[in-house]
Amino acid sequence: MKGNHLDDIYQLYVQDVYRYLRSLCYDHHTAEDLMQETFYRAYLYLENCQDEKIKPWLFRVAYNAYVDYKRKESRTTLQTPDYFQRLADHHTPEDELLRQERWHEIGRSLSGLPENQQQAMLLIDFNQLTYQEAADIMDIRLSHVKILLFRARQAVRGQGRKGE
């Protein structure tokens, strides 16, 4: 039964988890590897999760897989994040160009933010998690998430005004 349940969860959340991981690591192949690691860990610990909390729990598992990856990476080599220039080609050239421009814009907005502010925006604004779910994933207080998100939004708005 556990296998069937995980298949359903995978189908429901694979795209969200992938987008979240790709936003964190800026690399398609790394995001795919981390997504596989996330669902492997999910398979091992699925019984620890309540059904109504699956999405935030999966994001927590994904975040932990990402943190483990970053720890290993920092011991080996440093890479520059160039995710927004290397999006995969799945649509027409026009669609791809528009998508690259959109992601490039988002990437510029987020890249100037501290990592914890980026994380708050990715979880709440881009993945529609609640403030409490984001706080749990980031392992910080609810009030701290609200402050991080407020500051991140202010910074992004300020960047938008500079471009006018």
Secondary structure in CASP SS format (residue, H / E / C, confidence):
PFRMAT SS
TARGET T0000
AUTHOR 0000-0000-0000
METHOD secondary structure of the structure
MODEL  1
M C 1.00
K H 1.00
G H 1.00
N H 1.00
H H 1.00
L H 1.00
D H 1.00
D H 1.00
I H 1.00
Y H 1.00
Q H 1.00
L H 1.00
Y H 1.00
V H 1.00
Q H 1.00
D H 1.00
V H 1.00
Y H 1.00
R H 1.00
Y H 1.00
L H 1.00
R H 1.00
S H 1.00
L H 1.00
C H 1.00
Y C 1.00
D C 1.00
H H 1.00
H H 1.00
T H 1.00
A H 1.00
E H 1.00
D H 1.00
L H 1.00
M H 1.00
Q H 1.00
E H 1.00
T H 1.00
F H 1.00
Y H 1.00
R H 1.00
A H 1.00
Y H 1.00
L H 1.00
Y H 1.00
L H 1.00
E H 1.00
N H 1.00
C C 1.00
Q C 1.00
D H 1.00
E H 1.00
K H 1.00
I H 1.00
K H 1.00
P H 1.00
W H 1.00
L H 1.00
F H 1.00
R H 1.00
V H 1.00
A H 1.00
Y H 1.00
N H 1.00
A H 1.00
Y H 1.00
V H 1.00
D H 1.00
Y H 1.00
K H 1.00
R H 1.00
K H 1.00
E H 1.00
S H 1.00
R H 1.00
T H 1.00
T C 1.00
L C 1.00
Q C 1.00
T C 1.00
P C 1.00
D C 1.00
Y H 1.00
F H 1.00
Q H 1.00
R C 1.00
L C 1.00
A C 1.00
D C 1.00
H C 1.00
H C 1.00
T C 1.00
P H 1.00
E H 1.00
D H 1.00
E H 1.00
L H 1.00
L H 1.00
R H 1.00
Q H 1.00
E H 1.00
R H 1.00
W H 1.00
H H 1.00
E H 1.00
I H 1.00
G H 1.00
R H 1.00
S H 1.00
L H 1.00
S H 1.00
G C 1.00
L C 1.00
P C 1.00
E H 1.00
N H 1.00
Q H 1.00
Q H 1.00
Q H 1.00
A H 1.00
M H 1.00
L H 1.00
L H 1.00
I H 1.00
D H 1.00
F H 1.00
N C 1.00
Q C 1.00
L C 1.00
T C 1.00
Y H 1.00
Q H 1.00
E H 1.00
A H 1.00
A H 1.00
D H 1.00
I H 1.00
M H 1.00
D C 1.00
I C 1.00
R C 1.00
L H 1.00
S H 1.00
H H 1.00
V H 1.00
K H 1.00
I H 1.00
L H 1.00
L H 1.00
F H 1.00
R H 1.00
A H 1.00
R H 1.00
Q H 1.00
A H 1.00
V H 1.00
R H 1.00
G H 1.00
Q H 1.00
G H 1.00
R H 1.00
K H 1.00
G C 1.00
E C 1.00
END
